Amino acid sequence: MDAVIRAHAARVRAADPLVAGQDELRGAGDGSLEARDAVGRTSVERIDLDSMRAAWSPLVLHRLQARVAGPDPAAALGALLDRWLAGLRLDEPGQALTVSWPSRDTTPLRALAVRNFAPIVAQAVRPLTAGPATALGVRRATMGDLETVARLYERLVAYDAQFGWVAVRPSTPSRIREFLATEVLPTEWCWLAEPDGEAVGCVIVQPPAHSTWIARSVHTAPLAYLSVLYVEPSARGRGVGALLTGVAHGHAAAQGVRTMTLHHALPNPLSTPFWTRRGYRPLFTQWVRHLGP
Ligand SMILES: CC(C)(COP(=O)(O)OP(=O)(O)OC[C@H]1O[C@@H](n2cnc3c(N)ncnc32)[C@H](O)[C@@H]1OP(=O)(O)O)[C@@H](O)C(=O)NCCC(=O)NCCS
């Protein structure tokens, strides 16, 4: 088992030295799996329909952490996936399978594709360099902007929901407002764009102290997490998104952040090219399979 994990970590390190955390299986998990040249840990997460988390994924998540080695990593991953799939109890609605994989470690990926897993979300990263932390028409949001930011946030969730992983739940509007009031506006970094005096876009960044949950996936520090970027349809394509992103990058760099990370839906035709143009590249790809609507 240790030899498989060591060989897996070495292969991933050669493919992408920025990826961290591949030299162990994390967390307690619900079960262990083994196949030839493969080890894994499985878990099931049931997400409360009334929670903020419920907006960001299906409600029952079957997760596999896998480490594979040997001359044919795709065959090793395939055998592990087959063991996992054979042992699943799939009798609840709203279930989905999810496997996160280092994006540049491509040799095992065919095993996921031929089992009907699809890449849905990328965790992307970019290094930060110093730049302007302010811009004309962009200002820091305050508690008085709660309703404005909440409306933009709601529209982001609705836009992302089109790609099938995110969902607008009945509780989503009130959870967003609570989250903004208790976490984002008092403790995180949030800016509004008002190019003509009216707010048409926002960006939210979790500072390093709030980004520890994702920092362990990346080999550089300090790291911050860009959680939200949204621009109203009527204001798109005029540089507002780029301006907001520039301010967020400049502020974070001035606070000592060296790397920014974020998630975006891979089928999103606006965000995927936008983030690439802003200097981001994929670090992890989340492969998923829905089990019913
Ligand atoms: C993704 C999103 C935030 C981009 O915002 P935007 O304000 O349209 O982005 P920009 O205008 O800065 O950039 C988009 C394109 O507009 C054009 N553009 C940029 N600056 C411009 C300017 N000054 N004048 C005219 N066009 C310009 C460029 O073609 C640019 O593409 P580039 O990357 O090649 O420079 C926006 O499309 C959006 O809110 N989408 C829905 C929600 C979403 O996907 N959010 C991201 C979730 S991760």
The ligand as a Tripos MOL2 file, in Angstrom:
@<TRIPOS>MOLECULE
LIG
   48    50     1     0     0
SMALL
NO_CHARGES

@<TRIPOS>ATOM
      1 C1        -16.8910   35.4020  -16.4390 C.3       1 LIG1
      2 C2        -17.3250   36.8530  -16.2540 C.3       1 LIG1
      3 C3        -17.1910   37.2410  -14.8040 C.3       1 LIG1
      4 C4        -16.4180   37.7330  -17.1100 C.3       1 LIG1
      5 O1        -16.7750   39.0850  -16.8660 O.3       1 LIG1
      6 P1        -16.6740   40.2110  -18.0250 P.3       1 LIG1
      7 O2        -16.8530   41.5250  -17.3860 O.co2     1 LIG1
      8 O3        -17.5950   39.8570  -19.1530 O.co2     1 LIG1
      9 O4        -15.1900   39.9780  -18.4850 O.3       1 LIG1
     10 P2        -14.2640   41.0050  -19.2840 P.3       1 LIG1
     11 O5        -15.0970   41.9560  -20.0710 O.co2     1 LIG1
     12 O6        -13.2970   41.5620  -18.3480 O.co2     1 LIG1
     13 O7        -13.5310   40.0370  -20.2260 O.3       1 LIG1
     14 C5        -14.2480   39.2740  -21.1860 C.3       1 LIG1
     15 C6        -13.8500   39.6660  -22.5840 C.3       1 LIG1
     16 O8        -14.3710   40.9710  -22.8870 O.3       1 LIG1
     17 C7        -13.4910   41.6620  -23.7540 C.3       1 LIG1
     18 N1        -12.9730   42.8780  -23.1110 N.ar      1 LIG1
     19 C8        -12.1420   43.0050  -22.0710 C.ar      1 LIG1
     20 N2        -11.8980   44.2810  -21.8060 N.ar      1 LIG1
     21 C9        -12.5800   45.0010  -22.7010 C.ar      1 LIG1
     22 C10       -12.7360   46.3790  -22.9230 C.ar      1 LIG1
     23 N3        -12.1230   47.2920  -22.1840 N.pl3     1 LIG1
     24 N4        -13.5690   46.7430  -23.9170 N.ar      1 LIG1
     25 C11       -14.1990   45.8200  -24.6710 C.ar      1 LIG1
     26 N5        -14.0590   44.5030  -24.5000 N.ar      1 LIG1
     27 C12       -13.2700   44.0940  -23.5250 C.ar      1 LIG1
     28 C13       -12.3980   40.7370  -24.0560 C.3       1 LIG1
     29 O9        -12.7090   39.9960  -25.1860 O.3       1 LIG1
     30 C14       -12.3870   39.8540  -22.8250 C.3       1 LIG1
     31 O10       -11.7420   38.6910  -23.0620 O.3       1 LIG1
     32 P3        -10.1550   38.5750  -22.8050 P.3       1 LIG1
     33 O11       -10.0790   37.6050  -21.6860 O.co2     1 LIG1
     34 O12        -9.7140   38.0510  -24.1120 O.co2     1 LIG1
     35 O13        -9.5820   39.9090  -22.4330 O.co2     1 LIG1
     36 C15       -18.7900   37.0660  -16.7480 C.3       1 LIG1
     37 O14       -18.9130   36.5960  -18.0570 O.3       1 LIG1
     38 C16       -19.8290   36.4040  -15.8680 C.2       1 LIG1
     39 O15       -20.2460   36.9500  -14.8600 O.2       1 LIG1
     40 N6        -20.2600   35.1800  -16.2690 N.am      1 LIG1
     41 C17       -21.3030   34.4880  -15.5500 C.3       1 LIG1
     42 C18       -20.8560   34.0330  -14.1880 C.3       1 LIG1
     43 C19       -19.5390   33.3210  -14.2190 C.2       1 LIG1
     44 O16       -19.2970   32.5090  -15.0740 O.2       1 LIG1
     45 N7        -18.6950   33.6560  -13.2540 N.am      1 LIG1
     46 C20       -17.4180   33.0280  -13.0900 C.3       1 LIG1
     47 C21       -17.6110   31.8970  -12.1660 C.3       1 LIG1
     48 S1        -16.1120   31.0520  -11.8200 S.3       1 LIG1
@<TRIPOS>BOND
     1     1     2 1
     2     2     3 1
     3     2     4 1
     4     2    36 1
     5     4     5 1
     6     5     6 1
     7     6     7 2
     8     6     8 1
     9     6     9 1
    10     9    10 1
    11    10    11 2
    12    10    12 1
    13    10    13 1
    14    13    14 1
    15    14    15 1
    16    15    16 1
    17    15    30 1
    18    16    17 1
    19    17    18 1
    20    17    28 1
    21    18    19 ar
    22    18    27 ar
    23    19    20 ar
    24    20    21 ar
    25    21    22 ar
    26    21    27 ar
    27    22    23 1
    28    22    24 ar
    29    24    25 ar
    30    25    26 ar
    31    26    27 ar
    32    28    29 1
    33    28    30 1
    34    30    31 1
    35    31    32 1
    36    32    33 2
    37    32    34 1
    38    32    35 1
    39    36    37 1
    40    36    38 1
    41    38    39 2
    42    38    40 1
    43    40    41 1
    44    41    42 1
    45    42    43 1
    46    43    44 2
    47    43    45 1
    48    45    46 1
    49    46    47 1
    50    47    48 1
@<TRIPOS>SUBSTRUCTURE
     1 LIG1         1 GROUP 0 **** ****
